[in-house]
Each structure stands twice: as structure tokens, then as C-alpha cells.
Amino acid sequence: MTTATSEKLDERLAPVIEKFRGKKGSTIALLSSIQETFGYLPEEALDIVSRSLNIPTAELFGVASFYSMFRFQPEGKYVVRLCRGTACHVQGSWLIGEQLQRHLGVKEGGTTEDGMFSLHFVACLGCCSLAPVMMVNGVVHGRLNPEKAVNVLESYRAGDKEETQ
């Protein structure tokens, strides 16, 4: 990490560090605040916070890796959540998941190299009557098959869909 990068991180982390200085038992809130600042938990940021607040780096990484709400990599511009609930599974969501992984070139939980898409499989989106379903940045797309799902993503790539986040 360059000195300029380190200084920029220090500057962005200063309010977070001051907010949590001297507060014991607030590791989850601290990590949430860091993730809110950067969109994920950069390793360098955790190192700086560890040194500044005298919290072992292993503790920060341990808590962050335990809870699924924390990310160590940035999310894509479009966050795709494919439902794996019973109704969607019965209607073929596993085939859609396989096709999306092939099409995007990422595994579940990954982000495309161009930073456009992050792919997540979720337990249920609560849209069973539209099964199989995926959500892109909070917008539900239902009654999918593998080809339709790819077409939806390509419409986002082409800029035909509005962003909601």
C-alpha cells in the first residue's frame, strides 16, 4: 500500500475510529461502520482500526468472517440474488444458477472482473408465485428460465434497466 493510499484510508477511517474509541463490546457495530464507509471491509482498513483501537486483527477478522452480512470484497454495480427456496427450486432455479455462473464467469458469492455483477444464492425472496425468481438491486424478476435470466442481466449491462440503489 502506498503512503498516499494509507493517508486516504486514515482520513476516511478517522470518524469511525473516534466514534468507537474506548467502547468495549462494539465490534459488530464497528465493522458495520467500516463496511458502510467502504462498501466492504478492506484488509488495510481493518489493520489501521486494529492498531488505532488496540483490537487484535484476528478478533476483527474472526467476527467479520462469522457473520454473513460482512464482505471482504467490493460488491458489483448490480447485486443479483437468485432464490433457492422450495418453489423456485422446484421450478428450476438450480439450472438458472448454473447458467448465470457460466455466463458471468463467477461462482456463487463472486463478482465479475469488470465489477458489474455480484451473484448470490439466497434461501427465499418471498415471491413464490413468480417462481423462479431473482432480484437485481432490489428489483424482482420472475417466471424465469436460464435464457430469460441471462437476458435480464444483459439488459442491465446494456443500461436498459434503471438502478435502484
N, C-alpha and C positions, 0 to 999 in steps of 0.2 A: 504494500500500500504506500502510495506517495505521501509526502508531507502535506500537499495541498488537499488530497483526499481525506487524510486524517483530520486536518483542520476543519474541513467542511462537515465531517461526521461529528466532531466535537461540538461544533456550532449548533447543529440540528439536535444533538442529544442534551445540550445544556439545560433546557427547560425540563426535560424528563428527569434528569439526574437530580436537579434541585427539588422537584416535586416529591421524589422518593427518598431523599437523603434523610437518614435516621429513622426511617419507617421499617420496622421489622414485620415479617409475615405478609409482605405485599408483592411477592414475586410474580404472581399471575397478573396483577394489575400493572406492574412494571413492564412485563413482557408485552401485555396488550398495548400499552402506551408506545413502546418501541415499534411494534408492528403497525400501529396507527400512523406513526411518523414516516415509516419507510415502505409500508405495504407488505413487509415481510420482516424476518429477523436476520439482518446481515451479521455474519460471524464477527466482523470487525467492530460492529456496534456493541455486540454482547461483550467483547473483550474490554472495550472502553468502559462500559457500565460496570462490569465486574471490578475493574481496578478502582473506579471512582467511588463506588458504593461498598467496596470491600465485601462483595458477594462472590463466592467461588464460581468460576466459569462453569464448572461441572454441574453446579446446582441450577444455574440458568438453563443450560442445555438439557439437563435432566427433566426439569419441569416442562420446558418447551416441547421436548420430544414426546412427553407423556400425553399431552393434550392435543387433539386433532385440530383445534382451532388455530394453532400456530404453524407458520410456514417458514422454511429456511430458504426458499427460492421465491422470486417475484412471480405473481400470477400474470397470466396473459391478459391482453386487452379484453378478450371475450372469455368468460369463465363458463364452461359447458358442464352442466350437471345432468348425467344420464340416470334415469330412475331404474333401480334394480328391484323394486318392490314386486310383490306377487303378481299383480295384474299386468305389470309391464313385462315381467319375466315370462309369463305365460304367452304374452303376445310377441315375444321375440326380441326383447331388449338386449339379450346377450349377443345376438347377431349384429345389432346396431353398434354395440360396444366394440366388437371385433373390427367392424368396418371403419369406425371412427379412428381407432388406434392405427389401423393400416393407412388410412387416408392422411391423418395428421402426422404420422411417423413418431408417435409418442405412446407410452404405456399409460395406464390409468394413474392419475396423480401428476402427470408430466405436463410440461409447457413446450409448445413448439419452438424451434430455434429462432423463428422470426418474432417471437413474443406475442403472436396474435391470439393463440388459443391455449387454455389450460383445460384438461379433461379430468373430470371427477365422476366416479360412480357413487350414487347415493342410495340409501335404503328406500326412501319414498319421497315423492314430491307432492303427494296428496291430490293428484289429478287422475285418479284411476279410470274415470270414464273416458279419458282421452288416450289411454294406453296404446302403445308405448310412448313415453314422453321424455323430452329433455328440456332443460331450461338453459337459456343463454343470457347471462347478465340479468336474470330475473324475469325474462320473457319466456313463457311456456310455448312449446311447440309439440303438438300431439298427433296421434294416429300416424306414427312414423313407420318407415321401413328403412333398411340401410341406405338405399338410394336417396330417399327424401331427406334423411338426416344429413347426409353429405351435402345435398343441395342447400339446406338451411345454412350450414356453415359457410358454404361458398358465397351465399348471398351476403353474409356478414363480411367476408373477406373483400367482396366487391364494393362494399359500402352501401348496399341497398337497404340495410336494416338500421334503424335508429338505435343509438346507445341509450341504455337506461341507467348506467352507473356513472 
